[in-house]
Structure formats: C-alpha cells, structure tokens
C-alpha cells in the first residue's frame, strides 16, 4: 500500500489533477473579479474592501500555484500554498454551513445534479471534495519530504 501511495506516476497524476482544477477555477475569477468579490462578500467574513482585494489577488495565486504544481517549478511552495488555501476554503464553507449562509462556494466549478437547487447540500459536497483534494496534496507533500530526505542522505 505504501508503495502505491508513493508511486511517482500517481503523485504526478495527483499534481496534474489538482493543478488543473485550480487553473480552471481561477479563469472565471480572473475574467470577472466583480462577481467573485460578490461571492466572497456573501460569506460575511471580511469587509467589502478586503473582499474586493481578495477577488483581484486570489485567482492569480490559484493560477500560479496550479501551474507550479503541474510544472514542478517551486513545487513544495505551490503545494503548501494550495494546501493552505484549501484549509481556508474548508473553514469558510463550514462556517457558512453552520451559520446557515446560502452561498455558492466560489470555486468556479459547476454544480451537479439535484444539488444545484440546494445550496447547503452543495456546500457540504464542496467541503467533502476539498478534503479529498487536501488528502491528494498531502500525498504529494509526503513524496516531496521523502525525496528531500533521500537527497540529504545521499549528500552525506
């Protein structure tokens, strides 16, 4: 089992899947930051000015980190940054769910099936998805750390 989860092909596939996901999710936000700012504001977590600033900056961070995850350039930094973003997204969506705030997650991905009409169920599904993406990036991080240990061991 350990071999399976540290397989370089699996790790590359996970990097590509999550990287493409973040790249895809960033495009609409980059094109229409005003709509993204409204979604951020619906979470009632920050002042409007901060929501506007986040709507301008966050999609570019997602795009660059997604590209870094796929290309391997600044791999560890990109991976850790995306893990941190996902943890923050899980926190925001969980908070919205607990407070009864009906809002779209803001991830830029389409809703599916019957959940389109139930914002709370959709948020819950997105939280589960984000936990899965977090686990995927956790496996990538474990491989990064494992490779660093091998390099350090070989340098002695």
C-alpha positions in Angstrom: 0.0 0.0 0.0 2.8 2.4 0.9 4.4 1.7 -2.5 1.2 2.6 -4.3 0.8 5.9 -2.5 4.4 6.9 -3.1 4.4 5.8 -6.8 5.9 8.7 -8.9 3.2 8.2 -11.6 0.4 8.5 -9.0 2.0 11.6 -7.5 2.4 13.2 -10.9 -1.3 12.4 -11.7 -2.4 14.0 -8.4 -0.4 17.1 -9.1 -1.9 17.4 -12.6 -5.5 16.8 -11.4 -5.3 19.4 -8.6 -3.2 21.8 -10.6 -5.7 21.8 -13.5 -8.6 22.1 -11.0 -7.1 25.3 -9.6 -6.2 26.7 -13.0 -9.7 26.0 -14.3 -11.2 27.6 -11.2 -9.1 30.7 -11.5 -10.0 31.6 -15.0 -13.6 32.8 -14.4 -12.5 34.7 -11.3 -9.7 36.4 -13.3 -12.1 37.3 -16.1 -14.9 38.6 -13.7 -13.4 39.7 -10.4 -16.5 41.7 -9.5 -18.7 38.6 -9.4 -16.1 36.8 -7.4 -16.0 39.7 -5.0 -19.8 39.4 -4.5 -19.4 35.6 -3.8 -16.6 36.4 -1.2 -18.8 39.1 0.3 -21.7 36.6 0.7 -19.6 34.6 3.2 -19.8 37.6 5.5 -16.3 37.1 6.7 -14.5 40.2 5.7 -15.1 43.9 4.9 -16.1 44.7 1.3 -12.8 46.4 0.6 -10.9 43.3 1.6 -13.3 41.1 -0.5 -12.5 43.3 -3.5 -8.8 43.0 -2.9 -9.1 39.2 -2.4 -11.1 38.9 -5.6 -8.3 40.6 -7.5 -5.4 38.7 -6.0 -6.6 35.2 -5.0 -7.4 33.9 -8.6 -3.9 34.8 -9.7 -2.4 33.0 -6.7 -4.5 29.9 -7.6 -3.4 30.1 -11.3 0.3 30.5 -10.5 0.3 27.8 -7.8 -1.6 25.5 -10.0 0.9 26.0 -12.8 3.7 25.5 -10.3 2.1 22.2 -9.1 1.9 20.9 -12.6 5.3 22.1 -13.8 7.2 21.2 -10.7 8.6 24.8 -10.5 8.6 25.8 -6.8 6.7 22.5 -6.3 6.8 22.5 -2.5 5.8 26.1 -2.2 3.0 25.7 -4.7 1.8 22.5 -2.9 1.9 24.1 0.6 0.2 27.2 -0.6 -2.6 25.3 -2.2 -3.0 23.1 0.9 -3.3 26.3 3.0 -5.9 27.7 0.6 -7.9 24.5 0.7 -7.9 24.5 4.5 -9.1 28.1 4.5 -11.8 27.3 1.9 -13.0 24.4 4.1 -13.1 26.8 7.1 -15.2 29.4 5.2 -17.6 26.9 3.7 -18.0 25.1 7.0 -18.7 28.5 8.7 -21.3 29.3 6.1 -22.9 26.0 6.5 -23.1 26.3 10.3 -24.4 29.9 10.1 -27.0 29.0 7.5 -25.5 31.3 4.8 -26.7 30.1 1.4 -24.0 30.9 -0.9 -22.2 29.5 -3.9 -18.7 28.2 -2.9 -16.9 30.5 -5.3 -14.7 27.7 -6.7 -15.7 28.3 -10.3 -16.7 24.7 -10.8 -20.2 23.8 -12.0 -22.8 22.3 -9.7 -24.1 18.8 -10.4 -27.4 17.1 -10.4 -30.1 17.8 -7.8 -27.6 19.6 -5.6 -27.8 22.7 -7.9 -31.1 23.6 -6.2 -29.9 23.0 -2.6 -27.1 25.4 -1.7 -26.5 23.8 1.7 -26.1 20.3 0.2 -23.9 21.8 -2.5 -21.6 23.5 0.1 -21.4 20.2 2.1 -20.4 18.4 -1.1 -17.7 21.0 -1.8 -16.4 20.6 1.7 -16.0 16.9 1.1 -14.4 17.5 -2.2 -11.9 19.9 -0.7 -11.0 17.3 2.0 -10.3 14.9 -0.9 -8.1 17.5 -2.6 -6.3 18.2 0.6 -5.6 14.5 1.0 -4.3 14.4 -2.6 -1.9 17.3 -1.9 -1.0 15.6 1.4 0.3 12.6 -0.5 2.2 15.0 -2.8 3.8 16.7 0.2 4.8 13.3 1.7 6.6 12.4 -1.5 8.3 15.8 -1.6 9.5 15.3 2.0 10.6 11.7 1.2 12.6 13.0 -1.8 14.3 15.6 0.3 15.3 13.0 2.9 16.8 10.9 0.1 18.8 13.8 -1.3 20.0 14.8 2.2 21.0 11.2 3.0 22.9 10.9 -0.3 24.8 14.2 0.3 26.5 12.8 3.4 
